[in-house]
Amino acid sequence: MNTIKATNYEVFFGENSYDYLKKTLVKTAYSKIFILVDENTSNHCLPNFLANLATEVEIEIIEIEAGEENKNINTCLHIWEALSELSADRKSILINLGGGVVSDIGGFIACTFKRGMDFINVPTSLLAMVDASIGGKNGVDLGALKNQIGIIKEPKAVVINTSFLETLPQLEMRSGLAEMLKHGLIFNKTYWNKFKNLSNLKSDDLDGLIYESIQIKNEIVCQDLTENGLRKSLNFGHTLGHAIESYCLENDAKTTLLHGEAIAVGMILESYISMEKNLISKEEYFEIKYILKDIYETVSFNKNDINKIIELLIYDKKNEFGKIQFALLDGIGNIKIDEKADNTLIYKAFEDYATA
């Protein structure tokens, strides 16, 4: 597959990715290589990665606990202290080998340690490949509130090797699929149509779909790196989806949702709002609803849950002047940003979501 060129870096695929790493690590003459992993990627991905990383530069491994609940400042302190104790300097490089949490927190660490060091993202989950590792967003959560602390700075490169997906549980694959479905809904109807019947998709098709999904996100980000306009379209499903994810994360009575599971709910809810605002047809809404509900289990919400989720919307980072901003569909394959929706409409969306 051809390399994808982003604003200030490139996305490498397959065997080309390891060739790039070898050349770069020699050419740049880094003082040390640090590899950030979580406990899962340490066991399942690190041995294979190291076997393909031919370098004489000293390598240090830093391991964190897996899970969104660990994407916080306390974990950052652990990593910063480890880097300091292991004599990292600004000529060191941090390789983030893992899923979305590792990509997000690793980029944030690299941007802030000694005012900045190079970093490369090597995503090992589907979600990280098509979303978290692409576009330069790095950060951590504030309590249960998603991505409240962070910085936009692009990596030196992103290295995609889909063989890592063989280690991934099916639930994690479904989580990443949500972002791919979103890319079709907001930007490319033809791409969306490829997912209408997943039973027809072969495993060999996955590499091509991942490549196309990265192309879509990259095309959007290259036009609006700092999210002043078009990049807001990538937030479709995320205004309510992030609030749902945060609520379920902090509420012991609710099952914690993976990112993609929460975003799938958010996409159905925000598609309903799009329909009610006459931006998509009923036929388009029901198509979206039934395809997503066929993939993702329906999550139960009572009135108290919905009230708490709506309260969390005020913390969404897209908001301006205290007003909640939605990215809504304007027909499948198109988007309208900075849209408003009152609480009554949000309640109606939850009511419809609960129906078959």
C-alpha positions as CSV (number, residue, x, y, z in Angstrom):
1,M,0.0,0.0,0.0
2,N,1.2,3.5,-0.8
3,T,2.3,5.8,2.0
4,I,-0.3,8.4,3.1
5,K,1.1,11.9,3.4
6,A,-0.3,14.0,6.3
7,T,0.5,17.6,7.1
8,N,3.9,17.1,8.7
9,Y,4.3,13.3,8.8
10,E,3.6,10.1,6.9
11,V,1.6,6.9,7.5
12,F,3.5,3.8,6.6
13,F,1.9,0.4,6.0
14,G,3.0,-3.3,6.1
15,E,6.6,-4.1,5.5
16,N,7.4,-0.6,4.4
17,S,6.7,0.5,8.0
18,Y,9.6,-1.5,9.5
19,D,11.9,-0.3,6.7
20,Y,11.0,3.2,7.6
21,L,11.6,2.7,11.3
22,K,15.1,1.2,10.7
23,K,16.1,4.0,8.4
24,T,14.8,6.7,10.7
25,L,16.3,5.4,13.9
26,V,19.7,5.2,12.2
27,K,19.4,8.5,10.3
28,T,18.3,10.7,13.2
29,A,20.8,9.3,15.7
30,Y,18.5,9.2,18.8
31,S,20.1,9.0,22.2
32,K,17.6,6.4,23.4
33,I,14.5,4.7,22.2
34,F,11.6,4.5,24.7
35,I,8.7,2.2,23.9
36,L,5.4,2.8,25.8
37,V,3.2,-0.2,26.1
38,D,0.3,-1.3,28.3
39,E,0.1,-4.7,29.9
40,N,-1.7,-6.2,27.0
41,T,0.6,-5.0,24.2
42,S,3.6,-5.8,26.3
43,N,2.5,-9.5,26.2
44,H,1.0,-9.8,22.7
45,C,2.7,-7.2,20.5
46,L,6.0,-6.1,21.9
47,P,8.0,-9.4,21.2
48,N,7.1,-9.2,17.5
49,F,7.8,-5.5,17.3
50,L,11.2,-5.8,18.9
51,A,12.1,-8.7,16.6
52,N,11.5,-6.3,13.6
53,L,13.2,-3.3,15.2
54,A,16.9,-3.8,14.2
55,T,18.8,-1.0,15.9
56,E,21.9,-0.6,18.1
57,V,20.3,2.3,20.0
58,E,19.6,1.5,23.6
59,I,15.9,0.6,24.1
60,E,13.9,1.1,27.3
61,I,10.3,-0.2,27.9
62,I,7.8,1.7,30.0
63,E,4.6,-0.2,30.8
64,I,1.3,1.1,32.1
65,E,-2.0,-0.5,33.1
66,A,-4.5,-1.0,30.3
67,G,-7.9,0.7,30.2
68,E,-9.5,4.1,29.7
69,E,-9.6,4.6,33.5
70,N,-5.8,4.9,33.4
71,K,-5.7,7.7,30.8
72,N,-5.1,10.4,33.5
73,I,-2.5,12.7,35.0
74,N,-1.5,10.1,37.6
75,T,-0.4,7.7,34.8
76,C,1.4,10.6,33.2
77,L,3.4,11.2,36.4
78,H,4.4,7.6,36.4
79,I,5.7,7.9,32.8
80,W,7.4,11.2,33.3
81,E,9.2,9.9,36.4
82,A,10.3,6.8,34.5
83,L,11.6,8.8,31.6
84,S,13.6,11.0,34.0
85,E,15.0,8.1,36.0
86,L,16.0,6.4,32.7
87,S,17.9,9.5,31.5
88,A,15.6,10.5,28.7
89,D,16.5,13.7,26.9
90,R,15.2,15.8,24.1
91,K,17.2,13.7,21.6
92,S,15.3,10.6,22.8
93,I,12.3,9.2,20.9
94,L,9.1,7.7,22.3
95,I,7.4,4.9,20.3
96,N,3.8,4.4,21.4
97,L,2.9,0.7,20.8
98,G,-0.7,0.2,21.7
99,G,-4.3,1.2,21.3
100,G,-6.0,4.5,21.7
101,V,-5.1,5.0,25.3
102,V,-1.4,4.4,24.6
103,S,-1.5,6.7,21.5
104,D,-3.3,9.5,23.3
105,I,-1.3,9.5,26.5
106,G,2.0,8.7,24.8
107,G,1.7,11.7,22.5
108,F,0.9,13.9,25.4
109,I,3.9,12.7,27.3
110,A,6.2,13.3,24.4
111,C,4.9,16.8,23.8
112,T,5.4,17.8,27.4
113,F,8.5,16.0,28.6
114,K,11.4,18.5,28.6
115,R,9.2,20.7,26.3
116,G,9.0,18.1,23.6
117,M,10.6,15.0,22.2
118,D,9.9,13.1,19.0
119,F,7.3,10.3,19.0
120,I,6.0,7.7,16.6
121,N,2.6,6.0,16.9
122,V,2.5,2.2,16.2
123,P,-1.2,1.5,16.8
124,T,-2.1,-2.1,17.6
125,S,-6.0,-1.8,17.8
126,L,-8.4,-1.1,15.0
127,L,-9.6,2.0,16.8
128,A,-6.1,3.4,17.1
129,M,-5.3,2.6,13.5
130,V,-8.2,4.5,12.0
131,D,-8.6,7.2,14.6
132,A,-6.5,7.8,17.8
133,S,-3.1,7.6,16.1
134,I,-4.0,9.9,13.2
135,G,-4.3,13.6,13.3
136,G,-2.1,14.8,16.2
137,K,-4.6,14.9,19.0
138,N,-2.9,13.9,22.3
139,G,-4.3,14.1,25.8
140,V,-5.8,12.6,28.9
141,D,-9.1,12.5,30.7
142,L,-10.0,14.7,33.7
143,G,-11.6,12.3,36.0
144,A,-14.3,10.6,33.9
145,L,-14.5,13.6,31.5
146,K,-13.0,12.6,28.1
147,N,-9.9,14.3,26.7
148,Q,-10.1,17.5,28.7
149,I,-6.3,18.0,29.0
150,G,-4.2,17.8,25.9
151,I,-2.4,19.3,22.9
152,I,-2.5,19.0,19.1
153,K,0.9,18.1,17.8
154,E,1.6,15.6,15.1
155,P,3.8,12.5,15.5
156,K,7.0,12.0,13.5
157,A,5.2,9.1,11.8
158,V,2.5,6.5,12.1
159,V,3.3,2.9,11.4
160,I,0.4,0.6,10.5
161,N,0.9,-3.2,10.7
162,T,-2.5,-5.0,10.6
163,S,-1.0,-8.2,11.8
164,F,-1.3,-6.8,15.3
165,L,-5.1,-7.1,14.9
166,E,-4.8,-10.9,15.2
167,T,-4.2,-10.4,18.9
168,L,-7.4,-8.3,19.4
169,P,-10.6,-9.5,21.1
170,Q,-13.7,-9.3,18.9
171,L,-15.2,-6.6,21.2
172,E,-12.2,-4.3,20.5
173,M,-12.5,-4.9,16.7
174,R,-16.2,-3.8,16.9
175,S,-15.1,-0.7,18.9
176,G,-12.8,0.4,16.1
177,L,-15.4,-0.4,13.5
178,A,-17.6,2.4,14.8
179,E,-15.1,5.1,13.8
180,M,-14.9,3.5,10.3
181,L,-18.7,3.6,10.0
182,K,-18.6,7.2,11.1
183,H,-16.1,8.2,8.4
184,G,-18.5,6.9,5.7
185,L,-21.5,8.6,7.3
186,I,-19.8,12.0,7.5
187,F,-17.7,12.0,4.3
188,N,-18.2,9.2,1.8
189,K,-21.5,7.5,1.2
190,T,-19.9,4.9,-1.1
191,Y,-17.6,3.9,1.8
192,W,-20.6,3.7,4.1
193,N,-22.4,1.4,1.6
194,K,-19.5,-1.1,1.9
195,F,-20.6,-1.8,5.4
196,K,-24.3,-2.4,4.8
197,N,-23.8,-6.1,4.7
198,L,-20.9,-7.1,6.9
199,S,-21.4,-10.8,6.1
200,N,-20.2,-10.1,2.6
201,L,-16.9,-8.6,3.7
202,K,-13.9,-10.9,3.7
203,S,-11.0,-10.7,6.1
204,D,-8.8,-9.8,3.1
205,D,-11.0,-6.7,2.6
206,L,-10.1,-5.3,6.0
207,D,-6.7,-3.8,5.1
208,G,-8.2,-1.9,2.2
209,L,-11.1,-0.6,4.4
210,I,-8.6,0.5,7.1
211,Y,-6.5,2.3,4.4
212,E,-9.5,4.1,3.1
213,S,-10.7,5.1,6.5
214,I,-7.3,6.6,7.3
215,Q,-7.4,8.5,4.0
216,I,-10.8,10.0,4.9
217,K,-9.7,11.2,8.3
218,N,-6.4,12.4,7.0
219,E,-8.1,14.4,4.2
220,I,-10.2,16.2,6.8
221,V,-7.4,16.9,9.3
222,C,-5.1,18.2,6.6
223,Q,-7.6,20.9,5.8
224,D,-8.2,21.9,9.4
225,L,-5.5,20.6,11.9
226,T,-6.6,22.8,14.8
227,E,-10.4,22.1,14.5
228,N,-11.7,25.5,13.6
229,G,-14.1,24.2,11.0
230,L,-14.2,21.0,8.9
231,R,-12.4,18.8,11.5
232,K,-15.4,19.3,13.8
233,S,-17.2,16.9,11.4
234,L,-15.2,14.1,13.0
235,N,-17.2,14.7,16.2
236,F,-20.4,13.2,14.8
237,G,-21.7,10.8,17.4
238,H,-19.2,12.0,19.9
239,T,-21.1,14.9,21.6
240,L,-23.6,12.4,23.2
241,G,-21.2,9.4,22.8
242,H,-18.5,10.9,25.0
243,A,-21.0,11.9,27.6
244,I,-22.4,8.4,27.6
245,E,-18.9,6.9,27.8
246,S,-18.0,9.2,30.7
247,Y,-21.2,8.5,32.6
248,C,-20.9,4.7,32.3
249,L,-17.2,4.9,33.3
250,E,-17.9,6.7,36.6
251,N,-21.2,5.0,37.4
252,D,-20.7,1.6,39.2
253,A,-24.3,0.7,38.3
254,K,-23.6,0.9,34.6
255,T,-21.5,-1.4,32.4
256,T,-18.4,0.4,31.2
257,L,-18.6,0.9,27.5
258,L,-15.7,0.7,25.0
259,H,-15.2,3.9,23.1
260,G,-16.7,2.6,19.9
261,E,-19.8,1.1,21.7
262,A,-20.5,4.5,23.2
263,I,-20.0,6.3,19.9
264,A,-22.3,3.9,18.1
265,V,-25.1,4.9,20.6
266,G,-24.1,8.6,20.0
267,M,-24.3,8.2,16.2
268,I,-27.9,6.7,16.4
269,L,-29.0,9.5,18.8
270,E,-27.4,12.3,16.7
271,S,-28.8,10.7,13.5
272,Y,-32.3,11.0,15.0
273,I,-31.6,14.7,15.9
274,S,-30.5,15.1,12.2
275,M,-33.8,13.6,11.0
276,E,-35.9,15.8,13.3
277,K,-34.0,18.9,12.0
278,N,-34.9,17.7,8.4
279,L,-31.2,17.2,7.6
280,I,-31.7,13.5,6.7
281,S,-34.7,11.5,5.7
282,K,-36.6,8.9,7.8
283,E,-35.3,6.3,5.4
284,E,-31.7,7.3,6.0
285,Y,-32.2,7.5,9.7
286,F,-33.7,4.0,9.9
287,E,-30.9,2.6,7.7
288,I,-28.3,4.0,10.1
289,K,-30.2,2.9,13.2
290,Y,-30.8,-0.7,12.1
291,I,-27.2,-1.2,10.7
292,L,-25.7,0.0,14.0
293,K,-28.1,-1.8,16.2
294,D,-27.4,-5.0,14.3
295,I,-23.7,-4.6,15.2
296,Y,-23.9,-3.1,18.7
297,E,-26.1,-4.2,21.6
298,T,-28.8,-1.7,22.7
299,V,-27.7,0.0,26.0
300,S,-30.5,0.7,28.5
301,F,-30.9,4.2,29.9
302,N,-33.5,5.3,32.5
303,K,-34.7,8.9,33.0
304,N,-32.0,9.6,35.7
305,D,-29.3,8.2,33.4
306,I,-30.4,10.6,30.6
307,N,-30.5,13.6,32.9
308,K,-27.0,12.9,34.1
309,I,-25.7,12.4,30.5
310,I,-27.3,15.7,29.4
311,E,-25.6,17.4,32.4
312,L,-22.2,16.1,31.1
313,L,-22.7,17.7,27.7
314,I,-21.6,21.1,29.1
315,Y,-18.1,19.7,29.4
316,D,-17.8,18.8,25.7
317,K,-14.7,20.5,24.3
318,K,-16.5,21.7,21.1
319,N,-18.8,23.9,23.1
320,E,-18.5,27.7,22.7
321,F,-19.9,30.4,25.1
322,G,-21.6,27.7,27.1
323,K,-23.6,26.4,24.1
324,I,-23.6,22.8,23.1
325,Q,-22.4,22.2,19.6
326,F,-23.4,19.2,17.5
327,A,-22.0,17.9,14.2
328,L,-25.1,16.5,12.5
329,L,-25.6,14.6,9.2
330,D,-26.7,16.6,6.2
331,G,-27.6,13.5,4.2
332,I,-25.4,10.4,4.4
333,G,-21.9,11.4,3.4
334,N,-22.2,15.0,4.4
335,I,-22.2,17.0,7.6
336,K,-23.3,20.3,9.2
337,I,-21.2,21.6,12.1
338,D,-22.1,23.9,15.0
339,E,-25.7,22.7,15.1
340,K,-27.9,23.1,18.3
341,A,-30.4,20.7,19.8
342,D,-32.5,21.4,22.9
343,N,-33.0,18.9,25.7
344,T,-36.5,18.0,24.6
345,L,-35.1,16.8,21.3
346,I,-32.3,14.9,23.0
347,Y,-34.9,13.1,25.2
348,K,-36.9,12.1,22.1
349,A,-33.7,10.7,20.6
350,F,-33.2,8.5,23.7
351,E,-36.8,7.4,23.6
352,D,-36.5,6.3,19.9
353,Y,-33.1,4.7,20.5
354,A,-34.8,2.4,23.1
355,T,-37.2,1.1,20.4
356,A,-36.4,-1.8,18.0
